[in-house]
Amino acid sequence: MTFQEKLDGIVKKNNSLVCVGLDSDFNKIPEYLKSKENAVFEFNKAIIDATHDFVCAYKPNSAFYEARGEEGIKELKMTFDYINNEYPEVFTIIDAKRADIGNTNDGYAKYAFDFLKADGITLHPYLGHEAMGPFLEREDKASIILCRTSNKGAGEFQDLVSQGEPLYKIVAKKVTKEWNKLGNCMMVIGATYPEELAEVRKIAGDMTFLVPGVGAQGGDVEKTVKAGLNSKGAGMIINSSRGIIFASSGPDFAATARQEAKKLKEEINKYR
């Protein structure tokens, strides 16, 4: 099974384009959990159990785990193992935004795909196709290339014009026409820029996009969905992190996360 077949399967099964970002900052999890062993994992586990039937993917951001050193990496591994063992049909992404020369990327690829056993990883394109080799060679794994990101300062470089068009369009064309020879590329396009999302959709055809920026970042769901759907009425993994996992800081955090995931799923599907 290819990663795209896995993703298509869970999108159909759960009728969902929702991705829950497990940006599980230890300082923000409920106070009563903090004294528990493997507190962040226990938080993640509760969120996953509460939302798994409303999502197509989970996306832990590596920074929140790396910041806690050995304990954080252990709990990140536990989180991926839990999803892969209990809900193996759900797509997993490690949001690490890696980029380096090829032999260093070989280590990053082994960490993401062989140690964590993630289905996909986010990547910077700045070092070019050759440096991305260790990721792009993994035919069964998703290389998710940053193209037009959701942050306010995204345009500082991404909107710079070269050869008559903005850099993000050049990246989109490179990924679509040259990097995606094995059909294992995706791109990151922020929900906060729906016009640019629509432009990249024209370039990329039916390629799947990871779309952050709804929820706490303020992306408009209707505009995002209408701009980004592919010809199959899918082709998007729409991520919300804080807006779901930290919707409540009390003992009802998992039940509240479930409500928010369900609400986002239904809002997205309204415009599909």
Helices and strands as residue ranges (DSSP letters): H 3-14, E 18-20, G 26-28, G 31-33, H 39-51, G 52-54, E 57-58, H 62-66, H 69-86, E 91-98, H 102-109, I 110-115, E 120-123, G 130-132, H 133-136, E 142-148, H 155-158, E 161-162, E 165-166, H 167-174, I 175-179, E 185-189, H 194-204, E 209-211, G 215-217, H 221-228, E 236-240, H 242-245, H 253-270
